[in-house]
Every structure is written in structure tokens, then in C-alpha cells.
């Protein structure tokens, strides 16, 4: 066989491979999914949030913490200011955010907060806020202690480790211990794009404590949100490109067993868990087409999904809110308290609505 024929066959095989990968990738990002509007009553924007509230979590007393203004080179940014952590009292009818004051030897100018988690110490009732931070595009975890009287975050420490290389979200399980998701295996920008293109299931979950750091679960296409059940026996991980919530049982701190996967039919990001009912609340991206294009005239939509009885044989998955991007763009988190639904986004606004339950 001549060199030209070999070259032609090689190009043809490459074209077939690329075509197959493109088709697979379109399926993974739900490229052709169309979304119908599904609104809730009495929705309005949370005043003061203009550059996203990528993650939100709430204390038992109704005080919400909002991680705002995360910056990423591939996404729009509506503010040049560093990121901030805001609080919002959901029992206050005024619905007004307050910026926390960060105290201690902490570089606020490079603060780029992503996923967050709260932990209340049973011994003394102290509240700790864990924050995934990306200063200069790096990945590290910041631990703060919250002072409610001053609405202040007292900086405690920064955690860096080679296994925490692409941290997306975090769930605290002690005053210095947590589980975290890595949403990519590679740190190089080009290789990060190769991962989903080749459907490489190399994302993982890492457990960290001062004594132990190790990968405790893997095989995720794109591991995003993570949270824990009210009884602290199960972890929930959002595998965004598989459109599933993965349930893991915590047999020991560093020993997890795969229980099940629940189909959600959307690209779900962060997970919040209702302390009383155990329901999961998910902020999701309805399809990846608009996310990839980033066309301001046809922006990414938003979707909120609830999962009831996730550990049963027949979990109930319900869409509670959806929008094509005309109201709220690129939802990443949803959580409820006292009949109110709070929706955060990656880089735009935050919305609060009355719930119809």
C-alpha cells in the first residue's frame, strides 16, 4: 500500500474518531435539549448580587452564606473586584445581603471563592466556613470561624495539597476535615478540554484531615457538587456530564462504597440537603449548548431539581423551576428555607422565590 493511501486512511480514521467524539460530547452536554419555562410565584432578584452566587448554604437558624464573584478565564465576569462572602437572613422580610468582614492575615485582594460548606462544632457551637479558593487560578481551601455578632470571618488557615488540584466543591465533616471534589484530572488548560472530549472518567473525591489525605472515590466524568446526608452516613456527588447524582456510603472515614446513581436529566452543579427531610436540592444547567456558546442574546438557562427519598428504591425527581436565561442565567445552586427558594448562579444574579410545595 502506497504512502498516500496510508495517509488517506489515517486521515479518514481520524475524521471518524473526531466525529464520534463530537456526537458523544453533544450527548453528554445535552446539546439538543429544549427547555420549557416553569416559574414560581413572587420571584425577585437578591439586591446587590451582580456577579454570581456560585454556591449558597444555610445555617439552621436561616442565615444563608453566599459565595460570590468567582472568576474563570473561560467565563464572563461582571466585576473586577475580588470575590466576597455575603450573609442573608432568610427570616428577615427585607431580604438584604450583608458583606462579611474577613479578619486576620488573609489576602482579600486575590480572594476567588467557589464552593462553600458550613460546619458547627458540637463541643462549643462554633461555626466554621470552609471555602474553595482559586487565587491566580490555583486551588486551595480556606477555613474561617464565623462571628455572628460582627458578621465577621476570622481566618484560621489555608490548606493546600497536591491531591487538591482542581477543587470544585467541599463538604466539611470536622473543624479541619472535609471531602472535596476535583472537577478535572489535569491542571493544564488544553488537557482539561481533552478530558470531556475523550470522556475520561478521571475526576475524584478527596478526603482531607490533618492526619490523612487520600482519594476515596473516582470514576467521575465531571465531579461538581458534593454534600452529606443529615445522619452523616452518605455522600452525594453530582457527576455533571453523566447527568446523575452518585450516592456513596461512608463505611469508614476513608472507605466509601458505591450505593446507587440517580438520573436527573440535567447538568447539575451544587447540591444542598434539607436537614429535616433529607431532600436534595440541585442547581442545574439545562443544556451545555448555550453554556459553550456564551451568546449574550441566547444565554444559558437555569433549572432547579429536587430529589425526594433518594435512598429508597424509587427516588422522586422533580423539576421545580426552569428558565431559558431570560430571567436568570446559569444557575449553579438552589436551596430552600421557610417556604423560600434561593437560586444562585455562576456569574450573574441570585433569585429568591416563594415555593409551591
C-alpha positions in Angstrom: 0.0 0.0 0.0 1.4 3.4 -1.0 2.2 6.2 1.4 -0.6 8.3 0.0 -3.2 5.5 0.6 -1.9 5.0 4.2 -2.1 8.8 4.8 -5.6 8.9 3.4 -6.8 6.0 5.6 -5.2 7.7 8.6 -7.0 10.9 8.0 -10.2 9.1 7.4 -9.9 7.2 10.6 -9.1 10.4 12.5 -12.1 12.1 11.0 -14.3 9.2 12.1 -12.9 9.3 15.6 -13.4 13.1 15.8 -16.9 12.8 14.5 -17.8 10.1 17.0 -16.3 12.1 19.9 -18.3 15.2 18.8 -21.5 13.2 18.8 -20.7 11.7 22.2 -19.8 15.1 23.6 -23.1 16.6 22.4 -25.0 13.9 24.1 -23.0 14.4 27.3 -23.7 18.2 27.4 -27.4 17.7 26.4 -26.7 19.8 23.4 -30.1 19.4 21.8 -32.3 19.6 24.9 -35.0 22.1 24.7 -36.4 23.7 27.9 -39.9 24.8 28.7 -40.5 27.6 31.2 -41.5 26.6 34.7 -41.7 29.5 37.0 -42.5 30.0 40.7 -44.6 32.8 42.2 -43.2 36.1 43.6 -39.7 35.8 42.3 -37.3 38.7 42.6 -33.6 39.3 42.4 -31.5 39.5 45.5 -30.3 43.1 45.5 -26.6 43.5 45.4 -25.7 40.3 43.6 -24.5 41.2 40.1 -21.6 38.8 39.5 -23.0 35.5 40.6 -23.5 33.5 43.8 -22.0 30.2 42.7 -22.6 28.4 46.0 -25.1 29.1 48.8 -25.5 27.2 52.1 -27.8 27.9 55.1 -27.4 27.5 58.9 -30.3 26.0 60.9 -31.4 29.5 62.0 -32.0 30.6 58.4 -28.8 32.6 57.9 -27.6 32.0 54.3 -24.0 32.3 53.2 -23.3 33.3 49.6 -20.1 32.7 47.7 -19.9 35.5 45.1 -17.9 36.7 42.0 -16.0 33.5 41.2 -13.8 34.2 38.2 -12.7 31.8 35.5 -10.8 32.5 32.3 -13.5 30.8 30.1 -16.5 32.6 31.6 -17.9 36.1 31.6 -17.1 38.4 34.5 -19.3 41.2 35.6 -17.0 42.6 38.2 -13.2 43.3 38.6 -13.5 43.3 42.4 -12.3 40.3 44.4 -14.9 37.7 45.5 -16.8 38.2 48.7 -18.8 36.1 51.1 -22.2 37.6 52.0 -24.8 36.6 54.5 -28.6 36.8 54.1 -31.1 36.4 56.9 -34.0 34.5 55.3 -36.2 35.2 58.3 -35.9 38.9 57.7 -38.6 40.2 55.3 -36.3 42.8 53.9 -34.1 40.1 52.2 -30.9 42.2 52.4 -27.4 40.8 52.0 -24.5 41.8 54.2 -20.8 41.5 53.3 -18.8 39.6 55.9 -15.7 41.2 57.2 -12.7 38.9 56.9 -10.3 39.3 59.8 -6.7 38.0 60.2 -3.7 37.6 57.9 -5.6 36.8 54.7 -5.1 38.1 51.2 -8.5 39.5 50.4 -7.3 41.1 47.1 -6.9 37.6 45.5 -10.0 36.0 47.0 -11.8 34.0 44.3 -14.4 31.9 46.2 -16.0 28.8 44.7 -17.7 26.0 46.7 -18.5 26.5 50.4 -19.6 24.4 53.3 -20.6 25.1 56.9 -19.7 23.1 60.0 -21.0 23.6 63.5 -18.8 22.2 66.3 -20.9 20.1 68.7 -18.4 20.9 71.5 -18.9 24.7 71.7 -21.3 25.6 68.9 -18.7 27.5 66.9 -19.5 27.8 63.2 -16.8 27.2 60.6 -17.0 28.2 57.0 -14.9 26.2 54.5 -14.3 28.0 51.2 -12.8 26.7 48.0 -10.5 29.5 46.8 -8.8 29.9 43.4 -6.2 32.7 43.8 -4.3 33.2 40.5 -6.2 30.1 39.2 -4.8 27.8 41.9 -6.9 25.5 44.2 -6.8 25.7 47.9 -9.2 25.6 50.9 -9.7 28.4 53.4 -11.1 27.8 56.9 -12.8 30.6 58.8 -14.6 30.8 62.1 -17.8 32.9 61.9 -18.6 35.6 64.4 -22.3 36.3 64.2 -22.2 39.4 66.4 -19.8 41.2 64.0 -20.8 39.2 60.9 -17.1 38.5 60.5 -15.0 35.6 59.3 -11.9 35.0 61.4 -9.2 33.5 59.1 -7.8 30.3 60.6 -5.8 28.5 58.0 -5.2 27.7 54.3 -5.0 24.1 53.1 -3.0 23.1 50.0 -2.2 19.6 48.8 -1.2 18.0 45.5 -4.4 15.9 45.6 -6.5 19.1 45.9 -5.5 20.3 42.4 -8.9 21.2 40.8 -11.3 21.6 43.7 -14.8 22.5 42.8 -16.9 21.8 45.9 -16.5 20.8 49.5 -18.4 19.4 52.5 -16.9 19.9 55.9 -17.1 17.0 58.4 -14.9 18.4 61.2 -13.2 21.6 62.2 -10.3 20.8 59.9 -11.6 17.9 57.9 -13.6 17.6 54.7 -14.4 15.8 51.5 -13.8 17.7 48.2 -14.4 17.1 44.5 -11.8 17.6 41.8 -13.6 18.6 38.6 -10.6 17.8 36.3 -7.7 15.4 36.5 -5.3 17.7 34.6 -4.3 21.2 35.5 -3.1 22.2 32.1 -5.8 24.2 30.3 -5.7 22.3 27.0 -5.6 18.9 28.6 -8.6 20.0 30.7 -10.5 20.3 27.4 -9.3 16.8 26.3 -10.9 15.1 29.3 -14.5 15.6 28.4 -13.8 15.3 24.7 -12.4 11.8 25.3 -14.9 11.1 28.1 -12.1 10.3 30.6 -13.7 9.4 33.9 -10.7 10.6 36.0 -12.3 13.1 38.4 -12.4 12.1 42.0 -13.3 12.8 45.6 -10.6 13.5 48.2 -10.8 13.2 51.9 -8.7 15.6 53.9 -7.8 15.8 57.6 -4.6 16.9 59.4 -3.7 13.2 59.7 -4.9 11.8 56.4 -5.2 12.9 52.8 -6.3 10.5 50.1 -8.6 9.9 47.1 -11.6 8.0 48.4 -13.8 7.8 45.2 -13.2 8.1 41.5 -14.6 7.3 38.1 -16.5 10.6 37.6 -16.6 12.3 34.2 -17.0 15.7 35.9 -17.4 15.8 39.6 -19.1 19.0 40.8 -21.2 19.4 43.9 -20.8 17.3 47.0 -22.8 17.1 50.2 -23.7 14.8 53.0 -26.9 13.2 54.4 -28.3 14.5 57.7 -27.2 11.4 59.5 -23.7 11.7 58.1 -23.8 8.2 56.6 -24.0 9.0 52.9 -22.2 11.3 50.5 -23.9 12.7 47.4 -21.8 13.7 44.4 -23.0 15.4 41.2 -21.5 13.9 38.1 -22.4 16.7 35.8 -21.7 15.0 32.5 -23.4 11.7 33.4 -26.5 13.7 34.5 -26.5 11.7 37.7 -26.2 12.1 41.5 -23.9 9.4 42.8 -24.7 8.0 46.3 -21.8 6.8 48.4 -22.0 5.1 51.8 -19.4 6.2 54.4 -18.3 2.9 55.9 -15.2 4.5 57.5 -13.9 8.0 57.1 -11.7 6.9 54.1 -13.7 3.9 53.0 -16.7 4.7 50.7 -18.9 2.2 48.9 -21.0 2.9 45.8 -24.7 2.6 46.6 -26.5 3.9 43.5 -26.8 6.6 40.9 -29.9 8.7 40.3 -30.7 10.1 36.9 -31.6 13.8 36.9 -31.6 14.5 33.2 -29.8 17.8 33.6 -26.2 19.1 34.1 -26.4 19.5 37.9 -23.9 21.6 39.8 -24.1 22.1 43.5 -26.1 20.0 46.0 -27.9 21.3 49.1 -29.5 18.8 51.6 -32.6 19.6 53.7 -31.7 18.8 57.3 -35.1 17.6 58.3 -36.4 15.8 55.2 -33.2 14.7 53.7 -34.3 16.1 50.3 -31.6 17.1 47.8 -31.9 20.5 46.1 -29.9 20.9 42.9 -28.9 24.0 40.9 -28.5 22.8 37.3 -27.6 23.8 33.7 -30.4 22.6 31.4 -28.1 22.2 28.4 -24.5 22.8 27.5 -25.1 24.3 24.1 -25.7 27.8 25.4 -23.1 27.4 28.0 -20.5 26.7 25.3 -21.6 29.5 23.0 -21.9 32.2 25.7 -24.1 34.3 23.4 -25.5 37.2 25.4 -28.5 37.2 23.1 -29.2 33.5 23.9 -27.7 32.9 27.4 -27.5 29.7 29.3 -30.7 28.8 31.1 -31.4 27.7 34.7 -33.1 24.7 36.3 -33.8 23.6 39.9 -34.4 20.0 40.7 -35.5 18.3 43.9 -34.9 14.7 44.8 -37.1 13.1 47.5 -36.4 9.7 49.1 -33.0 9.3 47.4 -32.1 6.2 49.3 -35.4 4.4 48.5 -35.9 2.1 45.6 -37.9 4.8 43.7 -36.5 8.3 44.4 -38.7 11.1 43.2 -37.0 13.6 40.9 -39.0 16.8 40.3 -38.2 20.0 38.3 -39.4 22.9 40.5 -38.1 25.8 38.4 -36.8 26.4 34.9 -35.9 29.4 32.8 -34.3 29.9 29.4 -31.9 32.6 30.6 -34.3 35.5 30.2 -34.7 35.8 34.0 -31.7 34.1 35.5 -28.5 32.8 33.7 -26.5 29.7 34.5 -28.0 28.5 37.8 -25.5 26.6 39.9 -27.1 26.2 43.3 -30.6 26.1 44.9 -31.6 25.8 48.5 -34.8 26.4 50.4 -35.7 27.6 53.9 -39.1 28.7 55.4 -41.0 28.4 52.2 -38.5 30.4 50.2 -36.3 29.1 47.3 -32.9 30.8 46.9 -31.2 30.3 43.5 -27.6 31.3 42.8 -25.7 31.5 39.5 -22.1 31.1 38.4 -21.6 34.7 37.2 -24.9 36.6 37.0 -27.5 37.2 39.7 -29.4 35.4 42.5 -33.1 34.9 42.7 -35.5 34.3 45.6 -39.0 32.9 45.1 -42.0 31.5 47.0 -42.2 27.8 46.9 -45.3 25.9 45.8 -44.9 22.6 47.8 
